[in-house]
Amino acid sequence: MGGFRLQTLVANAKQLIKHNNKHQRDVPKGYLAVYVGETQRKRFVVPLSYLDQPLFQDLLRRSEEEFGFNHPMGGLTIPCCEEAFIRLTTQLHVS
């Protein structure tokens, strides 16, 4: 994937986050709410710094492929199993 497409993907995700965080007052500044799961979705609150991480950007690409930028939960929806998301965010948290 080209650098321009990745920048657009991250910019669109940030715009969605800014819009949704206005409506989700329980999300602390510097964090975003995401919904994770393939059928039943669970809400997670993660640091915005994850948007700069290549592993998390891969999840954003999957999200874009599945939903475009129309997210059914009203927040950023990531179509992967909860266990895989937890493993990935654990790796990001450690590094």
Backbone as CSV, one residue per row, in Angstrom:
resi,resn,N_x,N_y,N_z,CA_x,CA_y,CA_z,C_x,C_y,C_z
1,MET,0.855,-1.175,0.000,0.000,0.000,0.000,0.890,1.223,0.000
2,GLY,0.534,2.214,-0.820,1.328,3.426,-0.915,1.193,4.297,0.315
3,GLY,2.185,5.174,0.477,2.190,6.070,1.621,0.995,7.012,1.648
4,PHE,0.581,7.489,0.438,-0.556,8.412,0.377,-1.830,7.734,0.863
5,ARG,-2.066,6.497,0.415,-3.271,5.770,0.823,-3.276,5.547,2.332
6,LEU,-2.130,5.231,2.899,-2.025,5.025,4.346,-2.313,6.326,5.090
7,GLN,-1.788,7.446,4.585,-2.057,8.736,5.232,-3.549,9.051,5.192
8,THR,-4.197,8.763,4.071,-5.635,8.997,3.943,-6.400,8.116,4.913
9,LEU,-5.991,6.869,5.030,-6.636,5.923,5.936,-6.540,6.408,7.382
10,VAL,-5.356,6.825,7.801,-5.170,7.310,9.169,-5.929,8.617,9.375
11,ALA,-5.901,9.517,8.384,-6.624,10.793,8.500,-8.129,10.550,8.633
12,ASN,-8.673,9.624,7.834,-10.101,9.313,7.933,-10.444,8.698,9.285
13,ALA,-9.567,7.839,9.787,-9.799,7.240,11.105,-9.778,8.317,12.178
14,LYS,-8.843,9.259,12.096,-8.767,10.342,13.080,-10.012,11.221,13.020
15,GLN,-10.525,11.472,11.818,-11.742,12.271,11.675,-12.929,11.557,12.313
16,LEU,-13.048,10.258,12.072,-14.116,9.468,12.670,-14.002,9.495,14.195
17,ILE,-12.792,9.369,14.687,-12.552,9.371,16.133,-12.937,10.718,16.738
18,LYS,-12.518,11.810,16.096,-12.838,13.145,16.609,-14.353,13.319,16.681
19,HIS,-15.057,12.897,15.644,-16.520,13.009,15.617,-17.150,12.177,16.723
20,ASN,-16.700,10.951,16.887,-17.313,10.056,17.865,-16.939,10.392,19.298
21,ASN,-15.739,10.896,19.524,-15.354,11.231,20.888,-16.166,12.400,21.436
22,LYS,-16.707,13.249,20.560,-17.592,14.320,21.009,-18.852,13.740,21.637
23,HIS,-19.269,12.576,21.121,-20.496,11.945,21.585,-20.246,10.887,22.657
24,GLN,-19.007,10.549,22.892,-18.656,9.539,23.889,-17.790,10.208,24.946
25,ARG,-18.428,10.846,25.864,-17.746,11.667,26.869,-16.867,10.843,27.814
26,ASP,-17.087,9.531,27.866,-16.304,8.711,28.790,-14.949,8.304,28.218
27,VAL,-14.617,8.762,27.002,-13.318,8.451,26.400,-12.348,9.567,26.774
28,PRO,-11.278,9.237,27.520,-10.321,10.269,27.941,-9.608,10.895,26.745
29,LYS,-9.182,12.128,26.908,-8.409,12.797,25.861,-7.153,11.975,25.568
30,GLY,-6.846,11.818,24.285,-5.674,11.042,23.887,-5.976,9.564,23.664
31,TYR,-7.247,9.192,23.754,-7.668,7.796,23.567,-8.812,7.740,22.574
32,LEU,-9.103,6.547,22.085,-10.231,6.351,21.200,-10.958,5.071,21.567
33,ALA,-12.241,5.079,21.305,-13.046,3.881,21.525,-13.127,3.119,20.211
34,VAL,-12.896,1.825,20.281,-13.050,0.959,19.115,-13.925,-0.222,19.501
35,TYR,-14.602,-0.761,18.513,-15.440,-1.934,18.720,-14.797,-3.083,17.968
36,VAL,-14.568,-4.181,18.674,-13.809,-5.299,18.130,-14.641,-6.562,18.191
37,GLY,-14.585,-7.338,17.116,-15.247,-8.624,17.083,-15.763,-8.920,15.695
38,GLU,-15.962,-10.185,15.419,-16.435,-10.576,14.105,-17.955,-10.649,14.066
39,THR,-18.584,-11.055,15.147,-20.050,-11.076,15.200,-20.531,-10.226,16.363
40,GLN,-20.157,-10.588,17.563,-20.504,-9.783,18.730,-19.342,-8.847,19.010
41,ARG,-19.620,-7.565,19.143,-18.566,-6.573,19.288,-18.390,-6.149,20.749
42,LYS,-17.123,-5.973,21.130,-16.794,-5.500,22.477,-16.063,-4.167,22.332
43,ARG,-16.345,-3.257,23.221,-15.750,-1.916,23.172,-14.434,-1.898,23.957
44,PHE,-13.416,-1.303,23.335,-12.120,-1.094,23.962,-11.768,0.378,23.831
45,VAL,-11.034,0.902,24.792,-10.517,2.265,24.718,-8.998,2.143,24.660
46,VAL,-8.417,2.658,23.561,-6.974,2.503,23.326,-6.340,3.873,23.073
47,PRO,-5.034,3.994,23.294,-4.351,5.275,23.067,-4.327,5.656,21.584
48,LEU,-4.430,6.950,21.300,-4.330,7.437,19.922,-2.984,7.094,19.296
49,SER,-1.962,6.914,20.104,-0.631,6.591,19.583,-0.644,5.293,18.770
50,TYR,-1.627,4.435,18.990,-1.732,3.197,18.210,-1.919,3.478,16.724
51,LEU,-2.492,4.634,16.379,-2.719,4.970,14.968,-1.413,5.061,14.190
52,ASP,-0.305,5.303,14.874,0.998,5.412,14.219,1.707,4.065,14.080
53,GLN,1.156,3.027,14.665,1.805,1.713,14.685,1.390,0.876,13.470
54,PRO,2.361,0.315,12.735,2.039,-0.487,11.551,1.070,-1.641,11.828
55,LEU,1.198,-2.318,12.968,0.277,-3.425,13.267,-1.159,-2.918,13.411
56,PHE,-1.330,-1.789,14.050,-2.674,-1.232,14.217,-3.186,-0.701,12.882
57,GLN,-2.296,-0.154,12.063,-2.694,0.328,10.741,-3.207,-0.816,9.871
58,ASP,-2.662,-2.003,10.057,-3.183,-3.171,9.344,-4.647,-3.416,9.731
59,LEU,-4.964,-3.244,11.013,-6.355,-3.394,11.454,-7.238,-2.311,10.833
60,LEU,-6.708,-1.102,10.709,-7.471,-0.023,10.070,-7.768,-0.352,8.615
61,ARG,-6.805,-0.957,7.924,-7.021,-1.361,6.532,-8.144,-2.398,6.446
62,ARG,-8.102,-3.372,7.355,-9.161,-4.398,7.373,-10.515,-3.765,7.640
63,SER,-10.523,-2.803,8.545,-11.755,-2.106,8.878,-12.287,-1.344,7.672
64,GLU,-11.394,-0.672,6.959,-11.810,0.070,5.771,-12.357,-0.870,4.704
65,GLU,-11.682,-2.010,4.502,-12.135,-2.978,3.499,-13.526,-3.512,3.830
66,GLU,-13.775,-3.753,5.111,-15.051,-4.335,5.537,-16.181,-3.310,5.598
67,PHE,-15.888,-2.145,6.145,-16.950,-1.174,6.434,-16.830,0.130,5.658
68,GLY,-15.721,0.357,4.946,-15.483,1.683,4.396,-15.327,2.617,5.587
69,PHE,-16.004,3.723,5.557,-15.974,4.596,6.728,-17.364,4.763,7.305
70,ASN,-18.212,3.786,7.051,-19.548,3.740,7.629,-19.537,2.639,8.681
71,HIS,-19.312,2.993,9.925,-19.151,2.008,10.983,-20.466,1.799,11.725
72,PRO,-20.963,0.570,11.726,-22.293,0.286,12.263,-22.456,0.558,13.759
73,MET,-21.387,0.546,14.512,-21.496,0.740,15.958,-21.418,2.220,16.333
74,GLY,-21.184,3.086,15.343,-21.064,4.502,15.627,-19.649,4.904,15.988
75,GLY,-18.779,3.961,16.191,-17.367,4.204,16.457,-16.552,3.329,15.527
76,LEU,-15.279,3.453,15.598,-14.397,2.668,14.748,-14.597,1.188,15.057
77,THR,-15.001,0.431,14.045,-15.271,-0.996,14.212,-14.169,-1.791,13.533
78,ILE,-13.566,-2.710,14.270,-12.453,-3.504,13.754,-12.890,-4.967,13.666
79,PRO,-12.903,-5.513,12.451,-13.384,-6.882,12.248,-12.308,-7.940,12.482
80,CYS,-11.991,-8.184,13.737,-11.083,-9.278,14.073,-11.548,-9.859,15.398
81,CYS,-11.088,-11.051,15.701,-11.529,-11.653,16.956,-10.894,-10.914,18.134
82,GLU,-11.612,-10.926,19.229,-11.193,-10.202,20.428,-9.816,-10.652,20.915
83,GLU,-9.561,-11.954,20.871,-8.282,-12.485,21.355,-7.113,-11.946,20.523
84,ALA,-7.276,-11.895,19.193,-6.216,-11.381,18.323,-5.970,-9.899,18.599
85,PHE,-7.039,-9.133,18.839,-6.905,-7.715,19.144,-6.148,-7.519,20.454
86,ILE,-6.472,-8.305,21.451,-5.795,-8.194,22.745,-4.311,-8.542,22.603
87,ARG,-4.007,-9.590,21.837,-2.592,-9.952,21.609,-1.853,-8.798,20.927
88,LEU,-2.470,-8.226,19.910,-1.839,-7.153,19.168,-1.623,-5.928,20.049
89,THR,-2.632,-5.523,20.802,-2.487,-4.336,21.645,-1.497,-4.585,22.783
90,THR,-1.379,-5.810,23.230,-0.371,-6.146,24.240,1.022,-5.937,23.654
91,GLN,1.227,-6.353,22.404,2.507,-6.153,21.735,2.803,-4.656,21.586
92,LEU,1.787,-3.868,21.242,1.986,-2.436,21.065,2.302,-1.767,22.394
93,HIS,1.675,-2.226,23.442,1.857,-1.640,24.770,3.275,-1.900,25.290
94,VAL,3.830,-3.070,24.956,5.166,-3.448,25.421,6.244,-2.701,24.678
95,SER,6.032,-2.474,23.364,7.105,-1.848,22.562,7.173,-0.359,22.693
